[in-house]
Amino acid sequence: MAEFGWAFIECSSSGGGGGGSASGQGPTGSLQFHSRAGTISGSSNLIFLSSSNTLNLTGTLNVSGTINANRFNVNVKNKNVVNITSTGSTKFGDSIDDKHVFTGSLIITGAVYNNYYRVTSTLYTASITDYIIGVSASAGVTVRLPSSSVGTVGRTLIIKDEYSFVGGRPETHSTQIAVSTSAGSSDKIDGNGYIGLAGDNASITLYSSGDGNWWIT
């Protein structure tokens, strides 16, 4: 009999062991393996279901090489702790509507970076990905807020006058920064359609309650 590793054989016997016949041994759909005794056998712990192209494994899988897969579905019934360790950069999600939910504490070693945008024009409409908006324009600037209903409830947005800092400029900045809701929107900022920031280095922090309101903290 030729030597081989794993093979799938449509078995007709439901017993274990066997004498290495062409039909193999084990339950129907079991993958056959070559034992030390020179026989062919199978196990109900490793079954290939040809009707659904599914391989079922009951037990532990140890892999010393690489696993290539298009998708992982992890079903943890007993709430076992799974540790994922990696080196180098990683990325979670591929679109801005992805949500990553953690239950428990989150410990971060290293810096936390928030999305930042510098405004140098007289009109800027904040995007859903903005977190910190630095205004660096000598003329009056209007910053329009995105809809309060877009994104997660509790989203925070910071707007800061940076004009007197950029390039080491010593001059003051008395031009008003207007923070308004989107054009045609019924959203409100603390009950108002817009809020004016005046004076040097002024800033404002807002959060959305997701019901048509932006609130000043």
Buried (B, 14 or more C-beta within 10 A) or exposed (E): EEEEEEEBBEBEBEEEBBEBBEEBBBBBBBBBBBEEEEBBBBBBEBBBEEEEEEEEEEEEEEEEEEEEEEEEEEEEEEEEEEEEEEEEEEEEEEEEEEEEEEEEEEEEEEEEEEEEBEBBEEEBEBEEEBBBBBBBBEEEBBBBBBBBBBBEEEBEBBBBBBBBBEEEEEEEBEBBBBBBBBEEBEBBBEEEEBBEBEEEEBBBEBBBEBEBBBBEE
